[in-house]
Amino acid sequence: MKLATAVGLIVVALTALSAPASAAPAPAGLPDSLSCLSDDGDLPPTPYGRGIVSDWGHVAQVASWLRYSPPRRRAVYLIGGSATRESVTSESDWAAQLSRLTGKPAATFVCATSCQTFVEDALIVKDLPKDRGTVLLSVGTSRFIMLHKPASLPQGSIRRTPPAPWYEHHYDTRTSLPYKEKRRLVAAWVSVSYPVFLERYPDRLTELAAAIDACQARGLRVALLDMPLNMAVVGHDFDDALATYQKACEDLAAQKGIRYLSFVSGAGLTGTDFFDLQHLLPPGRVKWQRRLSRELVRKHLI
């Protein structure tokens, strides 16, 4: 796809960002790392089968299950968008890894959907059990562009069985995009998405602060977590956007008395660990989860 074509498609997608979450999907071939509208526009239809639920369906089931069976062990909630969803191998594997590191039982829950907003993060948090666990609120360049209206969760619903299997990893059947295509995505983000980032960033930061407040009001420990970014491809092209939100996150964390975890450059990720600019493939996911688990233990967040 030529850069001019990519930019044209992005303009169409960014116009659609003001529409409700039920709006039509982004044009085919336009990943979330650019449009922040749909990360799956260029992927085959989600292969839901019997008993397999969607991202938001999983979030709803987690909330309903925890209302019936609050966690009795150390719980960690990973909340954010599609890059968050793709960043750990599985809830059970991650919990087992944390248990090995701490010597104590752990429970982990991934509450992440495509193009999730900070407003939706707060909505999820308000449905979690009080005083039980640590919430990791994901931050990244694309999260400060999101403009979808929040979805809803069934209020007061109770599920008496654990959440059903869900289709978590949308990219595992695909190989990494070629380097040249990833560089086209970088150029298009800088020329089209970065101005939108600057326009929407102040409102998104306010919403992030409200999500932190929601965690603390529930008696939950909370930390901000930088999401994976393909630095091998991005280079210094996102430096201005990164400096803008990361400094704000540092200030916000200090103000709220919480941790801000940022170890993207130290996770050992390579360009081919990503499908595009943000979404990890299995090898990168293993590296990221291992580093994340160690950080949680080292920072006494579990």
N, C-alpha and C positions, 0 to 999 in steps of 0.2 A: 504494500500500500504506500503510495507516494505521500510525502509530508503534507503537500497542499491538500490532498484528499483527506488525510487524517485530521488536519486542522478544521476543515469544513465540517466533518462529522462531529468534531468536538463542540463546535459552536452550536450545532443543532441540539446536542446532548445538554449543554449548559443551559440553553433556553428552557429545556424540559425540567431542569432541576427545581424550579419553583412549583411544579405540579405535585399533587399528593402521591403517596407511595404506591398507589394503585395505577399510576400512569403507565403508559406503554413503555416497554424496555428500550434501552439505548440502542442505536443502530448496531447491526452486527459488525463485529471486528473491533469494537471500541471497549477496551477493558476499563475496570473501575479506577485503575491508577491514573487515568486521564479524566474520565467524565464524572466519576463519583456518582454515577447514576446506576449502573449495573455492572458488576464485575464478571458476569457470566454471559454477556452478549455475544461473545465469540466462541462459546463452548457449546457442545451438544446439549440437548435438553437434559435436565436433571433426571437421572435414572431412578426415580422413586419406585420402589416395589412395595409389596405388601409389608406393612409394619414399619416402613421407612418414613420418617417425618422430615419436614423442611427445617431450615435454620430457626425461623421464628416459632414454628411448632415445637421445636426442641426447647426453646427458651420458656414457652408456656408450660410445657410438661415439667421442666425443672422446677419452676415456681410452684406449680400445683403439688408436686411430689414433696418438696421441702415443707410445704404447709402441713402435710400429713406426717412427714418424718423428718424433722429438723436434724441437721448433722450433729452427731455426738462426737465426731473427731475433728481434727484441725481441717477447716474448709478454706478453699481458695476459689474465688469467682473471677474468671477472666472475661472481661466485658469490652466489646468494641465492634469494629467492622469486619470486613472480609479478610483483611490481612491478619487480624486477630484470630479469626476462625481457622486460618491455614497455618498458624504458627506453632501448634503443638500436635503431637502424633495422635493422641486420643486422651480422653478424660481419664480412663482407667490406667493407661500407661504412665501418664503424668503423675497421677496419685501414687502409683507404685514407686516411681522414681523419688518422689518427695519422702515417702515412707522409708526408703532405703537410706536417704541422706540424714533424716532426723531420728530414725529408730522408733518413730511413733506413727500410728495410723493417720492417714490423710484422705481427704475427699476433695475432688476438683470438679468444677463445673464451667464449661465454656458457654457463655451467653453472648454470642456474636453472630451478626447477620450482615448480609450485603448492604452497604451504604447506611449503616446504623449511625444515628445521631447521638449527641450527648444528651439530648432530651429523652431519647429512648433508653439510654443508659440509666438515667435517673428513674425512669418508669420501672425498669427491671429491679433496681436496687430497692425501691419502695415495696417490692413484693417478696424480698428475701427475709428469712428469719432474723429477728433482732439479736444483736450481741453475739453473733456466731460467725466468725471467719474474717477473711481478708479479701477485699475487692481490689482488683487491678484494673484501673481505667486506662484504656489504651489511647495514646495520642500519636499523631502523625500528620503529615502535610494534607492528606486527603480528608482527614476527619474535620479539618477546619473549613472545608468547602461544603460539607453536607447540608442540604436544605430540605430534606424530605420531612413531611409531617409525620409525627410519631404514630406508630401502630398502637394497638391496645392489647392488654392481657386480660384473660378472664378473671374478674374480681371474685375472690373467695372460693375459687374452684379447688377441689381436693382430688388428687390422684393417689390411689392406694397401691400402685405398683410403680417401680422405677421407670424413668423415661425410656421410651422405645428407641431402637437404633435410629440414627439420623445420618443424613448424607452430609458429612462435615467437609470433606476435602474435594473441592470442585475441580482441581487441576491435576489430580494424580494420573489421569489417563493421557496427559499431554506432555510434550517435551518443552524445554525452555525455548522461548522465542530467540531467533538469531540476534546476535549482538547489534547488527545494523538496525533491526526493527526496534530493539529496545532504545537505541539512541534516538530514533524518530519519535518515540514516545516521550523521551526527555525533552526534546526540542519543542514538541507540541505542548507539553505541560508548562514549560517556561513561557511560551508566547501567549497561550490562551488561559490556562488554569491559574497561573500565578496572580494575574490581576484580580481574578475572582476570589482567590485566597485572601488577598489584601483587603478586599471589600467586606468579606464576610467574617474575617478573623475576629474582630472585636466582639461580635454577637456570639460566636462560637465559644470564645473564652469565657464569657459570662455564663453560658450554658454549662461549660465544664466545671466552673466554680459551683454552680447549683448542684451538679451531680456529686461533687465531693461533699457538699453540705448534706445531701440526701443520705450518703453513706454514714456520715458521722451522726446524723439524727437517728439512724437505726442502730447505733452502737457498733458499727462495723469498722475494722481497721481498713484504711484505704491507702493506695499508692498509685502514682501515675507511672505508666510504662510506655516508653518509646517503642513503636512497632518496627519490624524489620524494614530496611530500605536497601535497595541494590546499589550500594555505594560504588561498587566496581564499575558500574555503568553510568551512574549519575555523576560521579566525580564531584566537582565543585558547583555544578549548575543549580543545585537547590540550596546553596549556602544561605542566601538571603531569607528564604522561607524558613529554613531550619533554625537560623539564629533568632528569627522573630518569635516563633512559638516556643522554642526551647527556653529562651530567657524568661518568657512569661510563665512557663511551667515551673521553672526554678523558683521564681518569685511567689507563685501561687502555692507551691509546696511549702515554702518557708512560712508564708502567711497562715496556712492551715495546719501547720505542724505535722506534715506527712512526708513520705519519701517520694523521690522522683528517680525512677530507674531508667538509665539511658546507657546502653552498652552495645549499640548497633555496630560500631567500628571494632569492637573487641570480641565479637561472637564467632569470628573465623569464617564468615560467609563469603562465598565466591559468586561471581556473576551467574553461573549456571545453577546455583542453588535456588534461583528464582525463576518462576514462569515469565514474569515481566519485570516490573520495578518494585513490587511490594509483596507479591504472593509466593510463599515458599513452596518448593517441591519437597518430596520426602527426605532427601539427604540434608537439605538445609534445615528442615523442621527438627531433625534429630539434634543438630548442633545448637539451634536456638533454644529448644526446650531444656537441654542440658545446662546451658548457661543461665537461663531463667531460673531453674530450680536452685542452682547454687547461689544465685543472687538473693533469692527469697530466704534461704537459710542464713546466708552471711549477714543480711540486713535485719534478721530476726522478725521477718514478716510471716513466719509460720512456726 
